Amino acid sequence: MALLLQITRHGDPVASAPLRMTVAEAERVHAALCHALDQEPVPSDAPECRKPIQYPGGRQRF
């Protein structure tokens, strides 16, 4: 998998480069990003993994 990363400074592009990773590495990055964004409001167009899941008994997990 490859993900194009773009670095900006004050909104101005500085550099871009492809980040190549295995599927396992991509899954770890995905999990880390979801964890890092856990306290942020979830946008309406967010992927399913960012939306809260209501479990029986009223417990909520993200």
C-alpha positions as CSV (number, residue, x, y, z in Angstrom):
1,M,0.0,0.0,0.0
2,A,1.1,3.6,-0.6
3,L,-0.2,6.7,0.9
4,L,0.9,10.1,-0.4
5,L,1.9,12.4,2.5
6,Q,2.0,16.1,2.1
7,I,3.8,18.3,4.6
8,T,2.6,21.9,4.9
9,R,3.8,24.8,6.9
10,H,1.2,27.5,7.7
11,G,-0.9,26.0,4.9
12,D,1.8,26.2,2.3
13,P,3.0,22.9,0.8
14,V,6.6,22.1,1.7
15,A,7.1,18.6,0.5
16,S,5.3,15.4,-0.5
17,A,6.4,11.8,-0.5
18,P,4.8,8.4,-0.8
19,L,4.6,6.3,2.4
20,R,4.8,2.7,1.4
21,M,3.7,0.1,3.9
22,T,2.5,-3.5,4.2
23,V,-1.1,-4.2,5.0
24,A,-0.2,-5.0,8.6
25,E,1.6,-1.7,8.9
26,A,-1.4,0.1,7.4
27,E,-3.7,-1.5,9.9
28,R,-1.4,-0.4,12.8
29,V,-1.4,3.2,11.4
30,H,-5.2,3.1,11.0
31,A,-5.6,1.9,14.6
32,A,-3.2,4.5,15.9
33,L,-4.9,7.3,14.1
34,C,-8.4,6.2,15.4
35,H,-6.9,6.2,18.9
36,A,-5.3,9.6,18.4
37,L,-8.6,11.1,17.1
38,D,-10.7,9.4,19.8
39,Q,-11.4,12.7,21.7
40,E,-12.1,14.7,18.5
41,P,-15.7,15.2,17.2
42,V,-16.6,12.7,14.5
43,P,-17.4,14.4,11.2
44,S,-20.7,13.2,9.5
45,D,-18.7,11.8,6.6
46,A,-16.3,9.8,8.7
47,P,-15.7,6.1,8.0
48,E,-17.6,3.5,10.1
49,C,-14.6,2.8,12.3
50,R,-14.8,6.4,13.7
51,K,-18.5,6.2,14.6
52,P,-19.6,5.0,18.0
53,I,-20.9,1.5,18.5
54,Q,-23.7,1.0,21.1
55,Y,-23.3,-2.4,22.8
56,P,-26.1,-4.1,24.8
57,G,-26.2,-2.8,28.3
58,G,-25.6,0.8,27.2
59,R,-21.8,0.7,27.0
60,Q,-20.4,2.7,24.2
61,R,-17.1,2.1,22.4
62,F,-15.4,3.7,19.4
